[in-house]
Every structure is written in structure tokens, then in C-alpha cells.
Amino acid sequence: MTTFSLTMTETHSRELHDHLLRPNGHEHAAYVVCRPSRVRRDPWDGEAHERMLVVRIVPVPDEHIIESTPLIISWQTASFVRLLKEAEAEGYVVGIIHNHPAGMDWFSEQDDANEPDLMRIAVNRNGPQSRFFSLLLTTDGKLAGRMWLAPTPGAFIPLRSIRVIGDRMGFHYPGRRKGETSTAFQRQALAFGNALNADLRSMRVGVVGCGGTGSATAMLLARLGVGQIVLIDNDIVDRTNLNRLHGSTQADADAMTPKVEVVAREIARMALGVRVIPMEAWVGDPGCRDALRSCDVIFGATDDHDGRLFLNRLAYYYLIPVIDMGLSIDVGDEDIPTIHAFDGRVSVLFPGYTCLICRDVIRPVIASAEALRRTNPEEYERRKIEAYVAGGGNPAPAVVTFTTELACMAVNEMIHRLQGFRGARGSAANRVRKFHLGEDRHPGHRPREGCPVCSSSAIWGRGDEDPFLGRAG
């Protein structure tokens, strides 16, 4: 069985609200144009899954409306057929959305009668492999959706979830407010409400990099009650990790245990109902793609430029918010080093935000050298001797209290975007904590002209593409 979900940006959500929820109190309609993202096997439930990634909203023009009242909407379908033709050529999936001014939070009998006709139009135009979905927006902003199945008449599957990503993140799914809070999270509900606990329990979250910052992040997510976590790292525990890698022991260093196994083991020992999956691999390994495409949010705690470069593109291609973390300590070479800089950075990536290249976090020349070291170590060593590659210097300074605080900063950014505890202007695209100065700063960056990732919307929500993320290798 294949399950389905949909992701849109806050910008698309605002477009829909403005077009559908008008003061006249009538039903209105729009088309939703998506690119598909196919997960062959969801790592947590083992099922195939398709995520519809919204790339465009096309309002049904008022002049095409046949009837619009507080209880019904009908329109000419010529515009639908034109979009189906475009969908066939460009690999899109087209759906519709309408509103229910009367407040019904599920589809009406009239919807049940009308929407199969649209499914038949899609099949007649684009063939039996066509997919078609319908969405519903209520007056209080709730979203519901279903995927119609061709060629079975009247058959549909409710969407597993609908995500809205942006300065705030919203999740809409069946039964969201009906579940009970576990005893373990009741005091958390006293602070933030039961809805946050339900959202966290439903979420699929990735942690890329399981060192000092990543292991702390994973532990915090598990103790918050995130229901599904995937850990991705290809490194092992050694003695230099023991004072920072949460859950590690000398026995792990002696056994050269993979970091992901240590963190997964400790999360399992919490017995909080978290389904955790360790993947001992570099994040760009093809074997990680299904897990990454299944995530609602990804935390980037990798210390390599090549890994960050990969996640930098993934966030925009797949509309998956990436919360990237970095610790930078600049000290002198005295016996008691002088602190010149002690910065913790949390940067959020998704369409509409400046990417890590334009924020000067990623150096492509170092990323290229790291890729060479991973894929052709002999050639890397030869070029290193000849000074043709960058990087490969001494390890960076790190202190456990600050890597852990950095993890808290990142996880709290996610909590705010889900719950809004900081208020209307509380989201930060880029937060730098000056540990040595005791202050936070929010440096701003503009996309560089011609940046293929963040200066235009060309790749936003493109989803599956060959080569993956538009890159060979």
C-alpha cells in the first residue's frame, strides 16, 4: 500500500487563504500544482509513500465559476484540462482545493459526488496512471486532504499529513487533537499544550552527524517525544569523543562502535516509545535517500562542508526544513589560550531563506576536497602533498557544555516554529550566540546573484530528479 502526504510553504498557504477565505462567505476554489517525491520504503512503517510538493497555486478565475454559494462551488473544467496537459509534460500532479464557509472539517456528500468526475477527466486526459488529490480549507485554517485512486470509482485514501513550512510550521492530520498525552509528557503539555505533544509524536526527524552536537540533539528530541528519529553518521567512537558524545563509554571506544549505534542504544533505553533508526553512512549515500525524503525536519550537525552542501540543496528541492548547527572557537596559541571568538550558529534552510553558500558557511573548494577524500583517498593524499586540496588540518576545538547548548538552541528553534512561544517575530533564520560575550546576534545575508539554490524558485520543490538534487555523483 502507498500512503500520501502534501507539503506547502507559508507563502502558498497565504495565497490560498487570501483567495479562498473571502469576506463574502462563499465557497471558492483553486488548483494546487505539485511535484511528486517518492519514498520506495518508509524506514519506520515499511510502506511506500508519496509526498506532494507544492510548486504553484492557480486560482480558479471568477469568470470560470458557474455557481458559488456558502454551500457549493462549481466551475468550468477547461482550465483543469489545460493544467493536466502541462502536468503530463512536466511531471506534475494537479489537485484542487476549496473552502467550507459553514465550518465542515471534512468533505461533503456533494464533494464525494463531484470529485470522481475530476478524477475521470484526469484519467481520460493523462491515462490510468494519473493521480489526483483534493484539499479542504476550513474557516479556522484547518486543512484536510485525500488522494483519489484511479481507475477505481469513488476510491480514495486520506492524506497522512499536510505540512505548512515557514517561520511557523503547521501539521494537519486525522485525529490531531483526539489523542491522549502519555504520562511521561504531561508536564510538557502543561507548558505547551497537548497539540504540541501530538505533533512531536507524529513527526519524522533526521539527525545528520552524531558527535557532540548531534548526539545531544538526538537525546533532546527523544526526550521531547518525537516519535520517529533517523540517525545518520559514518564515524565511530574514539577516546577523543568520550567527553562530548552523549551516551558513549570507554567500552564503545575500545570496540570502535559506530556513533549512530551508541545514540540509538541510549534512546532505546529511555523507553519513551521513540522509533529510532541508525544508519551508518555518509548523508549523501543513496541508501539514505528514502529516510531523508521521509523526514519532516532534519538537523544538520555534520562538521564537513560536503555534507552541508548536500543538505543545503535537499532543503530546497524537497521542502524539508534543515536546521544546521555549527560551533566556531578561535583561540590563541598561549599556554592559557586567549578567546578571540566563541560562536554557536543555528541556521534554518528552506525556500525563501538564504542558503548556506550565500551565508558563507560552506566553502565549495573544501567540500570538493572532502568529496575527493571520501571517493578517491589515494588521489586526495597525492594532491594534499602537492598542496592542491584545501582542508585536512588539525581538529577544531570543542567543549561539551557549548555543543550541548548549541543543540538546545536548535531544538528550541523547532519548538518555537511548531508552538510559537516566542511570539509573532520569534523565528530566527540565522542565530549566532556569542558565548564569550553573552549575547545573541542575527546576521542577515542576501542571496548572491545567480545562486542556483536560493536566489530564485527554479529548484524549490522539484523533488525527485535524475541526477539526484540535480547533481552528478
Secondary structure, DSSP 4 states (H G I P E B T S, - for coil): -EEEEEEEEHHHHHHHHHHHS-TT----EEEEEEEEEEESS-TTT--EEEEEEEEEEEEPPGGGEEEE-SS-EEE-SHHHHHHHHHHHHHT-EEEEEEEETT--SS--HHHHHHHHHHHHHHHHHH-TT--EEEEEEETTS-EEEEEE-SSSTT-EEE-SEEEEESSS-EEE-TTTTTSPPPGGGHHHHHHH-HHHHHHHHH-EEEEE--SHHHHHHHHHHHHHT-SEEEEEE--B--GGGTTTSTT--HHHHHTT-BHHHHHHHHHHHH-SS-EEEEEES-TTSGGGHHHHHT-SEEEE----HHHHHHHHHHHHHTT--EEEEEEEEEE-SSSS--EEEEEEEEEEESTTS--TTTTT---HHHHHHHHHHHH-HHHHHHHHHTT-S----SPPP--HHHHHHHHHHHHHHHHHHHH-TT-TT---SEEEEETTTTEEE----PPPTT-TTTSSSTTTT--S-SSGGG---
